[in-house]
Amino acid sequence: YEIYLNGLTGRHPPYSAHVAELERAARERLDPGAYWYVAGSAGTGATDRANREAFDRWRIVPRMLRDVSVRDLDTELFGRTYPAPLALAPVGVQSIVHPQGELATSRAAAALGVPMVLSTASSHTLEEVAEADGPRWYQLYWPHDDEVTLSLLERARKSGYDTLVVTLDTWTLAWRPNDLDRAYLPFLRGTGLAIPLSDPVFRSRLARPVEEDPDAAIMQWVPMFNGRAHTWDQLSLLRDNWEGPIVLKGVQHADDARRAADAGMDGVVVSNHGGRQVDGALASLDALAPVAEAVGDRLTVLFDSGVRSGADVFKALALGARAVLLGRPYMWGLANGGEDGVRHVVRSILAELDLTLGLAGFRTPADLDPSVLERA
Ligand code: FNR
């Protein structure tokens, strides 16, 4: 009603309520390399499309005449209560869409009380981003130099990041035609390397200081985290050196989720990286229910890839996610309006979730289970 009431006095909203419209406006503002880096996906885009189609195959079955005037989106994750079942997914190199990048995103997240998952590929250091005093999670791109890994974990801990998200699906970069055609990889321009380039242990590995030879530093970082996979037995290094919850991101098979539980992890993010890694991989939403059935009683199951609306969040919660991570939509908000734009997108999706919940006859996310949906 805030928007409609403003409209009565001639004040119209600065941003569209359609995510697709925000994307169109962002496309007009951004240079094509930056736009396609964010919008693009792997290969033919089959998995990116599959992510969306999977949402369309489920329909909500609304129920009437229930006491649902007051809803409550509060969500407990890893022993802490958040105001909504939503976090901002780790998205690297945010300064390619807005100069304030992750600083703007972290202020928006802090204002709303939702967790921001800061990417290792951030354009600002984790200490700078920590100045916004909201819930902070840190996403690790796991280096193949244990001392660098431990240094990143220590910096994250000291700066108040309490939950570690370890991304498994991007140990090497996939075939991304949009970026290949433009020869556009922000990391190779240094955008997105603020965390390693400011790391004392990484810096001690360099033959010459970063300031004197930034290109050599970049070329030394890339193979340190990209090109070789880790294996299950190596997770103990992280478990032994991180006291808080650890969440594995990029899980798509129930057996991998079971192994995560066996390895002492606290959660998984069912994700295919927004269709940016294995083109032809199954839709993330189709991977969700089997994972939730396998480990829902042992792990906190989170979800991302393809969420574009409050109704999508509702469906993911019904299929077993405790909360969702939002990816590209908040980047379109950031591109259009910095901190304010991110806040707009998150508030809009949460407002729609709240309305969908109530209009479908439910009061809280915990009321949802697969029986509230039907296959279209
Ligand atoms: C990502 N994602 C990502 N994930 C991660 O763990 N670390 C990262 O640095 C990045 N960087 C990144 C950049 C860009 C431009 C995009 C679009 C995505 C993946 C992200 O966390 C999430 O899994 C997807 O964005 C979810 O899909 P949707 O919501 O974008 O469809």
Residues whose N, C-alpha, C, O or C-beta is under 5 A from the ligand:
A	BS01	FNR	Y37 V38 A89 P90 V91 G92 S119 A121 Q139 T167 S271 H273 G274 D304 S305 G306 V307 L325 L326 G327 R328
